[in-house]
Amino acid sequence: MVVEYVDQITGKHSDRAEFQRMFEGASRRKFDVLLFWSLDRLSREGALETLQHLNRLTGYGVQWSSLIEAVP
């Protein structure tokens, strides 16, 4: 199953409806992997906040991958 989470507003804040829905799904293990185009498409809140979001996903057991940035 594939689910797409798309917010039509800026990624500068984490109170976006689809962003929150994505984390709700992650916390319930409704998906195993989150793919996003680039880190700045996931969040534009700054480096620390973005890393916290990624750590939160990892804590839920969800793998993640950016299609632009290489992850070792």
C-alpha distances in whole Angstrom, upper triangle without the diagonal:
4,7,10,13,16,20,23,25,27,25,29,28,25,25,23,21,17,19,19,16,14,17,16,13,14,17,15,13,9,8,10,11,12,14,16,19,22,23,25,22,21,24,28,29,31,31,31,29,26,26,26,23,22,24,22,19,20,22,18,17,15,16,16,17,19,19,23,25,25,24,27
4,7,10,13,17,19,22,23,22,25,25,22,23,20,18,15,16,17,14,12,15,16,12,13,17,15,13,10,8,11,10,10,11,13,16,19,20,22,18,17,21,24,26,28,28,29,26,23,24,24,21,20,22,21,17,19,21,18,17,14,15,14,15,16,16,20,22,23,22,25
4,7,10,13,16,19,20,19,22,22,19,19,17,15,11,13,14,11,9,13,13,10,12,15,14,13,9,8,11,11,10,11,12,15,18,19,20,16,15,18,22,24,26,26,27,24,21,23,22,19,18,21,19,16,18,20,17,17,14,15,14,15,16,17,20,22,23,23,26
4,6,10,13,15,17,16,19,19,17,17,14,13,9,11,13,10,9,13,14,11,13,16,16,15,12,11,13,12,10,10,10,12,15,16,17,13,13,16,19,21,23,24,25,22,19,21,21,18,18,20,19,16,19,21,18,19,15,16,14,15,15,15,18,20,22,22,25
4,7,10,12,14,13,16,15,13,14,10,9,5,7,9,8,6,10,11,10,12,15,15,15,13,12,14,13,10,10,10,12,14,15,15,11,10,13,16,18,20,21,22,19,17,19,19,15,16,19,17,15,18,20,17,18,15,16,14,15,15,16,18,20,22,22,25
4,6,9,11,11,14,14,13,13,10,9,6,8,11,10,9,13,14,14,15,18,19,19,17,16,18,16,13,12,10,12,14,14,14,10,10,12,15,17,20,21,22,19,17,20,20,16,17,21,19,17,21,22,20,22,18,19,16,16,15,16,18,20,22,23,27
4,6,8,8,11,11,11,10,7,7,6,7,10,10,11,13,15,15,17,19,20,21,19,18,21,19,15,15,13,14,15,15,13,10,10,11,13,15,18,20,21,18,16,20,19,16,18,21,19,18,22,23,22,23,20,21,18,18,17,18,19,21,24,24,28
4,7,9,12,12,13,12,9,10,9,11,13,14,14,17,19,19,20,23,24,24,23,22,24,22,18,18,15,15,16,16,14,11,12,13,14,16,19,22,23,20,19,22,22,19,21,24,23,22,25,27,25,27,24,24,21,21,19,20,21,23,26,27,31
4,7,9,9,11,10,7,10,10,11,13,15,15,17,19,20,21,23,25,25,24,24,25,23,20,19,16,16,16,16,13,11,12,11,11,13,17,19,21,18,17,21,21,18,20,23,22,21,25,26,25,27,24,25,22,22,20,21,21,23,26,27,30
4,5,7,9,10,8,11,12,11,14,16,16,17,20,21,21,23,25,26,25,24,25,23,19,18,15,15,14,13,10,9,10,9,8,10,13,16,18,15,14,18,18,16,18,21,21,20,24,25,25,27,24,24,21,21,18,20,19,20,24,25,28
4,5,7,9,8,11,11,9,12,14,14,14,17,19,18,20,23,23,23,22,23,20,16,16,13,13,12,10,8,7,7,5,5,7,10,13,14,12,10,14,15,12,15,18,17,17,20,22,21,23,20,20,17,17,16,17,17,18,21,21,25
4,7,9,9,13,14,11,13,16,16,16,19,21,20,22,25,25,25,24,25,23,19,19,16,16,14,12,9,10,10,6,5,5,8,12,13,10,10,14,14,13,16,18,18,18,21,23,23,25,23,23,20,20,18,20,19,19,23,23,26
4,6,7,10,12,9,11,14,14,14,17,19,19,20,22,23,23,23,24,22,19,19,17,18,16,14,12,12,10,8,7,6,10,13,13,10,11,14,13,12,15,17,16,17,20,21,21,24,21,22,20,21,19,22,22,21,25,24,28
4,5,9,10,7,7,11,11,10,13,15,15,16,19,20,20,20,21,20,16,18,16,17,16,14,13,12,10,8,9,8,11,13,13,9,10,13,11,9,13,15,13,14,17,18,18,20,18,19,17,19,18,21,21,21,24,23,26
4,6,9,7,7,10,11,11,12,15,16,16,19,20,20,21,23,21,18,20,18,20,19,17,16,15,13,11,12,11,15,17,17,13,14,16,15,12,16,18,15,16,20,20,19,22,20,22,20,22,21,24,24,24,27,26,30
4,6,5,6,9,10,11,12,14,15,17,19,20,19,19,21,20,17,18,16,18,17,16,15,13,11,10,12,12,16,18,18,14,14,17,16,13,16,19,16,16,20,21,20,22,20,21,19,20,20,22,23,23,26,26,29
4,6,5,6,9,10,11,12,14,15,17,18,17,18,20,20,17,18,17,19,19,18,17,15,13,13,15,16,19,21,21,17,17,20,18,15,18,20,17,17,21,21,19,22,19,21,20,21,21,23,24,25,28,27,31
4,5,5,6,9,10,10,12,14,15,16,14,15,17,16,13,14,13,16,17,16,16,13,11,12,15,16,19,20,21,17,16,19,18,14,16,19,16,15,19,20,17,20,17,18,17,18,18,20,21,22,25,25,28
4,5,5,6,9,10,11,12,14,15,14,14,16,15,12,13,12,15,15,13,13,11,8,9,12,13,16,17,17,14,12,15,14,10,12,15,13,12,16,17,15,17,15,16,14,16,16,18,20,20,22,22,25
4,5,5,6,9,10,11,13,14,14,14,17,16,14,16,15,18,18,17,17,15,12,12,15,14,18,19,18,14,14,16,14,11,14,15,12,12,16,16,14,17,15,17,16,18,19,21,23,23,25,24,27
4,5,5,6,9,10,11,12,11,12,15,15,13,15,15,18,19,18,18,16,13,14,18,18,21,22,21,18,17,19,17,13,15,17,14,13,16,17,14,17,14,17,16,18,19,21,23,24,26,25,28
4,5,5,6,9,10,10,9,9,12,11,9,11,12,15,16,15,16,14,11,13,16,17,19,20,19,16,15,16,15,11,12,14,12,10,13,14,12,14,11,13,12,15,16,18,20,21,22,21,24
4,5,5,6,9,10,10,10,12,12,10,13,14,17,17,16,17,15,12,13,16,16,18,18,17,14,13,14,12,9,11,12,9,8,11,11,9,12,10,13,12,15,17,19,22,21,23,21,24
4,5,5,6,9,9,11,13,14,13,16,17,20,21,19,21,19,15,16,20,19,22,22,21,18,17,18,16,13,14,15,11,10,14,13,10,13,12,15,15,18,20,23,25,25,26,25,27
4,5,5,6,5,7,10,11,11,14,15,19,20,19,21,18,15,17,21,21,23,23,22,19,18,19,17,14,14,15,12,10,13,13,10,12,10,13,14,17,19,21,24,24,25,23,26
4,5,5,6,6,8,9,9,12,14,18,19,17,19,18,14,16,20,20,21,21,20,17,16,16,14,11,11,12,9,7,9,10,6,8,7,10,11,14,17,19,22,22,22,20,23
4,5,8,9,11,12,12,16,18,21,22,20,22,21,17,18,22,21,23,22,21,18,17,17,15,12,13,12,9,8,10,9,6,9,9,12,14,17,20,23,25,24,25,23,25
4,5,8,10,13,14,17,19,23,24,23,25,23,19,21,25,24,26,26,24,22,21,20,18,16,16,16,13,11,13,12,8,10,10,14,16,19,22,24,27,27,27,25,27
4,5,7,10,11,15,18,21,22,21,24,22,19,21,25,25,26,25,24,22,20,20,18,16,15,15,12,10,11,11,7,8,7,11,13,17,19,22,25,24,25,22,24
4,7,10,11,14,17,20,22,22,24,21,18,21,25,25,27,26,26,23,21,21,20,17,17,17,15,12,14,14,10,11,9,12,14,17,19,21,24,25,25,23,25
4,6,8,11,14,17,19,19,21,19,17,19,23,24,25,25,24,22,20,20,19,16,15,16,14,11,12,13,10,9,7,9,11,13,16,18,21,21,22,20,22
4,7,10,14,17,18,18,21,19,17,20,23,24,25,24,23,22,19,18,18,15,13,14,13,10,10,12,9,7,5,6,8,11,15,16,20,20,19,17,19
4,6,10,13,15,15,18,16,14,17,21,22,22,21,21,20,17,16,17,14,12,13,13,9,10,13,11,9,5,5,5,8,11,13,16,16,16,14,16
4,7,10,12,12,14,12,10,13,17,18,19,18,19,17,14,14,15,12,10,13,12,9,10,13,12,11,7,6,5,6,9,11,14,14,15,14,17
4,7,9,10,13,11,9,13,16,18,19,18,20,18,15,15,17,14,12,15,15,12,13,16,15,14,10,9,6,5,6,7,10,11,13,12,16
4,6,7,9,7,7,10,13,16,17,16,18,16,13,14,16,13,12,15,16,13,15,18,17,17,13,11,8,6,5,6,9,10,12,13,16
4,7,8,6,8,11,13,16,17,17,19,18,14,16,18,16,14,18,19,16,18,21,21,20,17,15,11,8,5,5,6,9,11,13,17
4,5,5,7,9,11,14,14,13,16,15,11,13,16,14,12,16,17,16,17,20,21,20,17,15,11,9,5,6,5,6,10,11,15
4,5,5,6,8,10,10,9,12,11,8,10,12,11,10,13,15,14,15,18,19,19,16,14,11,9,6,9,8,8,11,11,15
4,5,5,5,9,9,10,13,11,9,12,14,12,12,16,17,16,18,21,21,22,19,18,14,13,10,12,10,10,14,15,18
4,6,7,11,12,13,15,13,10,13,15,13,13,17,17,16,18,21,20,21,18,17,13,12,9,11,10,12,15,16,20
4,7,9,11,11,13,11,8,11,12,9,9,13,13,12,15,17,17,18,15,14,11,11,9,11,12,12,15,15,19
4,6,7,9,11,8,6,10,11,8,10,13,13,13,16,18,18,20,17,17,14,14,12,15,14,14,17,17,20
4,6,8,10,9,7,11,12,11,13,16,16,17,19,21,22,23,21,20,17,16,14,17,15,15,18,19,22
4,7,8,6,7,10,10,10,13,15,15,16,19,20,21,23,21,21,18,18,17,19,18,17,20,20,23
4,6,6,6,9,10,11,12,14,15,17,18,20,22,23,21,21,18,18,16,19,18,16,19,18,21
4,6,5,6,9,10,11,12,14,16,16,18,20,21,20,19,16,16,15,18,16,14,16,15,18
4,5,5,6,9,10,10,12,14,15,16,19,20,19,19,17,18,17,20,19,17,19,17,19
4,5,5,6,9,10,10,13,14,15,17,19,17,18,16,17,16,20,19,17,19,18,21
4,5,5,6,9,10,11,12,14,16,17,15,15,12,13,12,16,16,14,16,15,18
4,5,5,6,8,10,10,12,14,15,14,13,12,13,13,17,16,14,15,13,15
4,5,5,6,9,10,10,12,14,14,14,13,15,15,19,19,17,18,16,18
4,5,5,6,9,10,11,13,11,12,11,13,13,17,18,16,18,16,18
4,5,5,6,9,10,11,9,9,8,10,11,15,16,14,15,12,15
4,5,5,6,9,10,10,10,10,13,14,18,19,17,17,14,16
4,5,5,6,9,9,10,11,14,16,19,21,19,20,17,19
4,5,5,7,5,7,8,11,13,17,19,17,18,15,17
4,5,5,5,6,8,11,14,17,19,17,17,14,15
4,5,7,9,11,15,18,21,23,21,21,18,19
4,6,9,11,15,18,21,23,22,22,19,20
4,6,10,13,17,20,22,21,20,17,18
4,6,10,13,16,19,18,18,15,17
4,7,11,13,16,15,14,12,13
4,7,10,12,12,12,10,12
4,6,9,8,8,7,11
4,5,6,7,8,12
4,6,8,9,13
4,6,9,13
4,6,10
4,6
4
